[in-house]
Amino acid sequence: MRIPARFAPILFSGLLSAIMVSIVSAFVLAISQGIHSGFAVQWVKSCITTWPIAFPTVAIVAPWVRRIVGRLTA
């Protein structure tokens, strides 16, 4: 099953924000509290809490960043 190309910006934003939230949440949690028995559960809760902020942020900011990069590169 392939997703129509018109949904590419939404898919890009969803995947990028999910990957970003997963990595950053795990890193911050490990740094602040260490790896412990409840780490995985706390990490998932953190991801679920922060992803709804990250997704629209990436969706809104990505086009601006693409334009800036286009102007700064040859």
C-alpha positions in Angstrom: 0.0 0.0 0.0 1.4 3.4 -1.0 0.3 6.7 0.3 -0.6 9.4 -2.3 2.1 12.0 -2.8 -0.2 14.8 -1.7 0.2 13.5 1.8 4.0 13.6 1.8 4.3 16.8 3.9 2.1 15.3 6.6 3.9 12.0 6.5 7.2 13.7 6.6 6.2 15.8 9.7 4.7 12.7 11.4 7.8 10.5 10.9 10.3 13.2 11.7 8.6 14.4 14.8 8.1 10.8 16.1 11.8 9.9 15.5 12.9 13.2 17.1 10.6 12.8 20.2 11.6 9.2 20.7 15.4 10.0 20.6 15.3 13.2 22.6 12.8 11.8 25.2 15.0 8.8 25.8 18.1 10.9 26.1 16.7 13.5 28.5 15.1 10.8 30.6 18.3 8.8 30.8 20.4 11.9 31.7 18.0 13.2 34.3 16.8 10.0 36.0 19.1 7.2 34.7 18.1 3.9 33.3 15.8 2.2 35.8 13.2 -0.5 36.0 10.4 1.9 35.0 12.4 3.6 32.3 10.5 2.1 29.3 7.0 3.0 30.7 8.1 6.5 31.6 9.7 7.0 28.2 6.5 6.0 26.4 4.5 8.4 28.5 7.0 11.1 27.7 6.7 10.4 24.0 2.9 10.4 24.1 2.9 13.7 26.0 5.4 15.5 23.8 4.6 14.2 20.3 1.3 16.3 20.0 3.5 19.4 20.4 6.3 18.2 18.1 4.1 17.1 15.2 2.4 20.5 14.4 5.6 22.3 15.2 7.5 20.3 12.5 4.6 20.6 10.1 4.6 24.4 10.5 8.4 25.0 10.6 9.6 22.5 7.9 8.5 24.6 4.9 10.2 27.7 6.3 13.4 25.8 7.0 13.3 24.4 3.4 13.0 27.9 2.0 15.8 29.2 4.2 18.1 26.3 3.2 17.2 26.9 -0.5 18.3 30.5 -0.2 21.5 29.6 1.6 22.7 26.9 -0.7 23.9 27.1 -4.3 
